Every structure is written in C-alpha cells, then in structure tokens.
Amino acid sequence: MRKRIAVIMCMAALAVGTLAACGKAQPTGGRETLTVGFDAEFPPYGYMDENGEYTGFDLELAQEVCERNGWEFVAKPINWDAKDMELSSGAIDCIWNGFTMQGREEEYTWSVPYVDNSQVFVVPADAGISSQADLAGKIVGVQKDSSALAALETDAAMLAITFQDLYQYDDYNVAFMDLEQGAINAVAIDIGVANYQISSRGDGFIILEDHLASEQYAVGFNLGNEELRDQVQKTLLEMADDGTFMEIAEKYSDYGLTESVCLGK
C-alpha cells in the first residue's frame, strides 16, 4: 500500500510539473538568455524611465521575443562607440537600439528592417534657421559613431564643411543641454529621438523640413550568427502577424513610431 501511495504521489507531482511547464514557453535552441546591447540615452528606443527602469520601443520588442522563446531578457546598456567590441567579445548577443543597417550591410548579420528612419536637424525655434543652408557658419552637435555623423562625413560632407564646427557627443541629452544653453546651434539626430526630445523639453525647438538622410533600423548580430538571427527574426515576424508589434509601437505613437515602422504593414 505504501509503495502504491508513493507511486501515485510521484505521478501527481510529475503531472503538476508538466502542467506548470505548459503555461510557460520553453527555451529554444539551447539558449537560456538573450543579452541585448543598447544605448541607454536613445529614447524612445532605449532609455531609463522615471522609475530607474530600462525601457523603450526596442527593449519592449526584445522582451516579447524573449518571452515567446523562453529566454531570460537581459538589457545591457553600452557605450555606443564600443558596441562592436561588446558584440565580438560575447558580452552581448545582439545590438538592438535604433541600429542603422545602411552602410553596415557587410559588417553584421541583420534581421529584416522594422523601422524607416530619417536623420534631421533640430534647432531652437527662435534661431532664425529654417533650412540646411542657414547652418553655414553654425556649430552643430552630433552623437559619436552615429548614422547622422556618418551622413555628415559622406553624402552630406559638402554641407558639413560649411559648419563653423561639428561637436561629437557621447549622448544626445548632453547635446540638447548645450543646444538649450546656446553652446551649439543645431543637433543632427534620428527623427524619432528628435520627436522624443522635443516633446519632453517643450516647444522651444523645431525640426528642419529638409532631412539629412534616410535609413532603416534592424537588429544586428555577429557576422555569421544566422542561427540566432533566424530565431529572433521568426519571432518578430510572428509578432507582426498577430498584431503585437503594432501594439507596442502604439505606446510610442507620440514620437511618430506608428508612422515609421515598416514591419507588418
């Protein structure tokens, strides 16, 4: 009798464990975690909120991908100009934070693009600057190793040589502080981040109508890491099909993301 009871108890415990597992996604591909490298000063894609928590459009997408694959989501803030070292060393599994694929196609293994983005100039509303031509003789700020900097060094190099100076910043928060104080005259920046900064700082800034460049965002993986790319991309496409992708984008509609996303449309 005791043996029969013990067997019944073991079977019951096994059944409970099986039911618990059914309610939770199981890890896929032998992976337990996904460590996402991001710039913590790049809202609305990745930033620290008022509660001291890392959040943003890209981080919410990544977290949903992890939940569906049974992975632990690890958000790791990085210095943007050290992103290649972080990725190649294995400290992060991917770069997912408003990461432009144009001009870098052969340097990483990329997911499908999910956001159409533009590079723009932000200037004080009362500065009397209404076009790129008005930036001649002005001091312009830009983030180090950013797409805006790349555009100013390549396709828009003729425009950049008309500036009095081009200051490079570690993050855009400091650049906007200098813009507010008059230390610089304009900031070259992604339009989504520009919309976020303007909405959080009041009506003192405008975006010039003539854009600097256009690009697309995608998730970047170590060159050749197609296995992880394929799993993340498969899940992203599923999210686009079932509407979850747009649900997350709508949380950031004040910053133009619902108009900028290109996945699932």
C-alpha positions as CSV (number, residue, x, y, z in Angstrom):
1,M,0.0,0.0,0.0
2,R,2.8,2.4,0.9
3,K,4.5,1.7,-2.4
4,R,1.3,2.3,-4.3
5,I,0.7,5.7,-2.5
6,A,4.3,6.7,-3.2
7,V,3.9,5.9,-6.9
8,I,0.6,7.9,-7.0
9,M,2.3,10.9,-5.3
10,C,5.2,10.8,-7.8
11,M,2.8,10.6,-10.7
12,A,0.8,13.5,-9.3
13,A,4.0,15.6,-8.8
14,L,5.0,14.8,-12.4
15,A,1.6,15.9,-13.7
16,V,1.8,19.2,-11.8
17,G,5.2,19.9,-13.2
18,T,4.1,19.1,-16.7
19,L,1.1,21.4,-16.3
20,A,3.3,24.2,-15.0
21,A,5.7,23.8,-17.9
22,C,2.8,24.0,-20.3
23,G,2.0,27.5,-19.2
24,K,5.5,28.8,-19.8
25,A,7.5,28.9,-23.1
26,Q,10.4,26.5,-23.1
27,P,13.8,27.7,-24.1
28,T,14.5,27.2,-27.8
29,G,17.8,26.4,-29.4
30,G,19.5,25.5,-26.2
31,R,19.7,29.2,-25.2
32,E,18.7,30.4,-21.8
33,T,19.2,34.2,-22.1
34,L,19.4,36.9,-24.7
35,T,21.6,39.9,-23.8
36,V,20.7,42.9,-25.8
37,G,23.2,45.8,-26.1
38,F,21.6,49.3,-26.3
39,D,22.3,53.0,-25.8
40,A,20.5,54.0,-22.6
41,E,20.3,57.6,-23.8
42,F,18.4,56.9,-27.0
43,P,14.7,57.4,-26.3
44,P,12.2,56.3,-27.4
45,Y,14.1,53.2,-28.5
46,G,16.0,52.6,-25.3
47,Y,16.3,54.7,-22.1
48,M,15.9,54.8,-18.4
49,D,12.4,55.8,-17.2
50,E,11.5,57.9,-14.1
51,N,11.4,54.7,-12.0
52,G,15.0,53.9,-12.9
53,E,14.0,51.0,-15.2
54,Y,15.3,50.5,-18.7
55,T,12.5,50.6,-21.3
56,G,11.8,51.8,-24.8
57,F,10.3,50.5,-28.0
58,D,13.2,48.3,-29.0
59,L,13.6,46.9,-25.5
60,E,9.9,46.0,-25.3
61,L,10.2,44.2,-28.7
62,A,13.2,42.3,-27.4
63,Q,11.5,41.4,-24.2
64,E,8.5,40.0,-26.0
65,V,10.8,38.0,-28.3
66,C,12.5,36.5,-25.2
67,E,9.2,35.6,-23.5
68,R,8.0,33.8,-26.6
69,N,11.2,31.8,-26.8
70,G,11.5,31.0,-23.1
71,W,14.7,33.2,-22.8
72,E,15.7,35.4,-19.9
73,F,15.8,39.0,-21.2
74,V,19.0,40.9,-20.2
75,A,19.1,44.6,-21.2
76,K,22.8,45.8,-21.1
77,P,23.5,49.5,-21.6
78,I,26.7,50.1,-23.6
79,N,28.8,52.9,-24.9
80,W,27.7,53.2,-28.5
81,D,31.2,53.7,-29.8
82,A,32.2,50.4,-28.1
83,K,29.3,48.3,-29.5
84,D,31.5,46.3,-31.9
85,M,33.8,45.2,-29.0
86,E,30.8,44.3,-26.8
87,L,29.4,42.2,-29.6
88,S,32.6,40.4,-30.8
89,S,33.6,39.6,-27.2
90,G,30.3,37.9,-26.5
91,A,29.3,40.4,-23.8
92,I,26.1,41.0,-25.7
93,D,24.2,38.8,-28.2
94,C,22.9,41.5,-30.4
95,I,22.7,45.2,-30.9
96,W,19.1,46.3,-30.8
97,N,18.5,50.0,-30.3
98,G,17.8,52.2,-33.3
99,F,20.7,50.5,-35.2
100,T,21.0,51.6,-38.8
101,M,21.8,48.8,-41.3
102,Q,22.7,51.1,-44.3
103,G,26.4,51.3,-44.8
104,R,27.0,48.4,-42.5
105,E,25.4,45.6,-44.5
106,E,28.6,43.5,-44.7
107,E,29.7,44.1,-41.1
108,Y,26.9,42.3,-39.3
109,T,24.3,39.6,-39.8
110,W,21.0,41.6,-39.9
111,S,17.4,40.9,-39.2
112,V,14.7,42.3,-41.5
113,P,14.3,46.1,-41.1
114,Y,11.5,47.1,-38.9
115,V,11.6,51.0,-38.8
116,D,12.1,53.5,-41.6
117,N,14.0,56.4,-40.1
118,S,15.3,59.8,-41.2
119,Q,18.2,61.9,-40.0
120,V,17.2,65.5,-39.3
121,F,18.4,68.8,-37.8
122,V,16.9,70.2,-34.6
123,V,17.3,73.9,-34.0
124,P,15.9,76.5,-31.5
125,A,12.5,77.8,-32.7
126,D,13.7,81.4,-32.4
127,A,17.1,80.9,-34.0
128,G,16.1,82.1,-37.5
129,I,17.3,78.8,-39.0
130,S,14.8,77.5,-41.5
131,S,16.9,75.3,-43.9
132,Q,20.2,73.5,-44.1
133,A,21.7,76.4,-45.9
134,D,21.2,78.5,-42.8
135,L,23.6,76.2,-40.9
136,A,26.6,77.7,-42.7
137,G,28.9,79.2,-40.1
138,K,27.0,77.5,-37.2
139,I,28.1,74.9,-34.6
140,V,26.4,71.6,-35.0
141,G,26.2,68.7,-32.5
142,V,26.0,65.0,-33.3
143,Q,26.5,61.7,-31.4
144,K,29.7,59.8,-31.8
145,D,29.6,56.9,-34.2
146,S,26.0,57.7,-35.1
147,S,24.3,57.5,-38.5
148,A,23.9,61.3,-38.5
149,L,27.7,61.6,-38.2
150,A,28.2,59.0,-40.9
151,A,25.9,61.0,-43.2
152,L,27.8,64.3,-42.5
153,E,31.1,62.6,-43.2
154,T,30.0,61.0,-46.5
155,D,26.9,62.0,-48.6
156,A,26.5,65.4,-46.7
157,A,30.2,66.1,-46.4
158,M,29.8,69.3,-48.6
159,L,27.2,70.6,-46.1
160,A,29.4,69.7,-43.1
161,I,32.3,71.8,-44.3
162,T,30.1,74.9,-44.2
163,F,29.7,74.5,-40.4
164,Q,31.9,76.5,-38.1
165,D,32.4,73.3,-36.1
166,L,31.0,69.8,-35.6
167,Y,30.9,68.7,-32.0
168,Q,30.7,65.0,-31.2
169,Y,28.8,63.9,-28.0
170,D,28.6,60.6,-26.1
171,D,24.8,61.0,-25.9
172,Y,22.1,63.3,-27.1
173,N,21.0,64.5,-23.7
174,V,24.2,66.5,-23.3
175,A,23.9,67.8,-26.8
176,F,20.4,69.1,-26.1
177,M,21.6,70.7,-22.9
178,D,24.2,72.6,-24.9
179,L,21.5,73.5,-27.5
180,E,19.3,74.9,-24.8
181,Q,22.2,77.0,-23.5
182,G,23.3,78.3,-26.9
183,A,26.6,76.5,-26.9
184,I,25.7,74.9,-30.2
185,N,23.2,76.0,-32.9
186,A,21.8,72.7,-34.1
187,V,21.7,68.9,-33.5
188,A,21.8,66.3,-36.2
189,I,19.8,63.3,-34.9
190,D,17.3,60.5,-35.7
191,I,13.8,61.8,-36.2
192,G,12.3,59.5,-33.6
193,V,14.8,60.6,-30.9
194,A,14.2,64.3,-32.1
195,N,10.5,64.0,-31.6
196,Y,11.0,62.5,-28.1
197,Q,13.5,65.2,-27.0
198,I,11.2,68.0,-28.3
199,S,8.1,66.6,-26.6
200,S,9.9,66.3,-23.3
201,R,11.5,69.8,-23.4
202,G,8.6,71.9,-24.6
203,D,8.0,74.0,-27.7
204,G,11.4,75.6,-27.9
205,F,12.7,73.6,-30.8
206,I,11.8,72.7,-34.4
207,I,12.9,70.1,-36.9
208,L,14.1,71.4,-40.3
209,E,11.9,70.2,-43.2
210,D,14.8,69.2,-45.4
211,H,16.1,65.9,-44.0
212,L,19.8,64.9,-43.8
213,A,19.4,61.3,-44.8
214,S,17.0,58.3,-44.7
215,E,17.7,54.8,-43.4
216,Q,16.3,51.7,-41.8
217,Y,16.7,50.1,-38.4
218,A,17.3,46.4,-37.9
219,V,18.7,44.0,-35.2
220,G,22.5,43.4,-35.7
221,F,24.2,40.1,-34.8
222,N,27.8,38.9,-35.0
223,L,28.6,38.3,-38.7
224,G,27.7,34.7,-39.5
225,N,25.4,34.2,-36.5
226,E,22.5,33.3,-38.7
227,E,21.0,30.8,-36.2
228,L,20.2,33.4,-33.6
229,R,19.2,35.9,-36.2
230,D,16.8,33.4,-37.7
231,Q,15.1,32.7,-34.4
232,V,14.7,36.3,-33.4
233,Q,13.5,37.3,-36.9
234,K,11.0,34.4,-37.0
235,T,9.5,35.6,-33.7
236,L,9.5,39.3,-34.8
237,L,7.5,38.3,-37.9
238,E,5.1,36.3,-35.8
239,M,4.6,39.4,-33.6
240,A,3.9,41.5,-36.7
241,D,1.4,38.9,-38.0
242,D,-0.6,38.7,-34.7
243,G,-0.6,42.5,-34.1
244,T,1.7,42.6,-31.1
245,F,4.4,44.5,-32.9
246,M,2.0,47.4,-33.7
247,E,0.5,47.3,-30.2
248,I,4.0,48.0,-28.8
249,A,4.6,50.7,-31.4
250,E,1.3,52.4,-30.5
251,K,2.7,53.0,-27.0
252,Y,5.2,55.4,-28.6
253,S,2.8,57.0,-31.2
254,D,3.6,60.4,-29.8
255,Y,7.1,60.1,-31.2
256,G,5.9,59.1,-34.7
257,L,6.7,55.4,-34.4
258,T,3.4,54.1,-35.7
259,E,4.1,56.1,-39.0
260,S,7.8,54.9,-39.1
261,V,7.5,51.2,-38.5
262,C,7.8,49.2,-41.7
263,L,7.3,45.6,-40.5
264,G,3.9,44.0,-40.9
265,K,2.5,46.9,-43.0
